[in-house]
């Protein structure tokens, strides 16, 4: 009787196992079956490897044919695994548009070979967590070490999990409307640390809008770009920078470009390795903006700066580390001027050299105090201006704290003694 019960139980288990659908359960395989519950051991991997490549013809520890093709749109979460312990083996390749519309994790040590036409977009509902280690970095590099060999990484997602940490990224380029090897759109955000971006055809990191974020941006490295390695969508994004990010000796344009976007809250602009190039007009609309000692601002053609009534601004240079605000070319009237509409007592300029400004017929001075604008200033120089050095309306207030000077301004010093 007991034997019969055992036979019946074993038969029931075998029937349950038989009811589970078998098939390939690896999402990386070309014959992946999302409905399969038991792996049948017959997964097939894409071995298409046009043009060869450093990883062509290799095999992973479990028999995987490498490199594996990343393509199409990812709509379910996936981990891009570190398959080979050999750091020279290419495990994955991209030769078209890989769209990430789900959470994607890239393990330390993964090497992705980018081929002509290869590009990555992190869509609004996606995220990419590429977190390597100091001893086991993630590599996303061209099949050949040439600038512009492949496309770009375009991030449209504001997910907190967007990370490039301990990564090597090389040989990217631009598209018609995507200007950097790594480009952030709209309110996208990216945590980027200990990552090198090199040998691109134009920009390294490009933020399209002033609303993009770079939380925890530190210890990154940029080199071998024909244009500015770093482009910000607005002055406020300088808050994400610090002196730990460095630049190599092969950057053609040694500047951080800043496009026009208004400042709406407190801001400290840090000193970094390169000067800031102010490419468009901008306004300090609210909050207090501090310019750290040693900051250099190169002003683009006709660019104007205005400090609005609810805001204030301070240049905090020192005798050993002055601030510099100058034109891109050392000629009178190259850029516009600084207009102060605020009577805030925190409008304070110290140890700063201003040069090459023009002004406007209503604000005809390098620095103009409009309405009841207020400014205190010490140890500043205003030079080579197309109008007077400093002027203001009848209701404005200028406090001369000493050590100020002017020279080479067509209209003279104005209200500057």
PyMOL commands that set and color helices and strands:
alter all, ss='L'
color gray80, all
select helices_A, chain A and resi 2-19+235-240
alter helices_A, ss='H'
color red, helices_A
select strands_A, chain A and resi 22-23+38-39+58-59+65-66+68-69+72-74+78-80+92-94+97-100+103-106+111-114+119-122+127-131+138-142+153-155+163-165+167-170+180-184+191-193+196-198+203-207+221-223+230-232+246-247+255-258+267-269+275-278+282-284+287-291+296-299+305-307+311-316+323-327+338-340+348-350+352-355+365-369+374-378+381-383+388-392+397-400+405-407
alter strands_A, ss='S'
color yellow, strands_A
deselect
rebuild
show_as cartoon
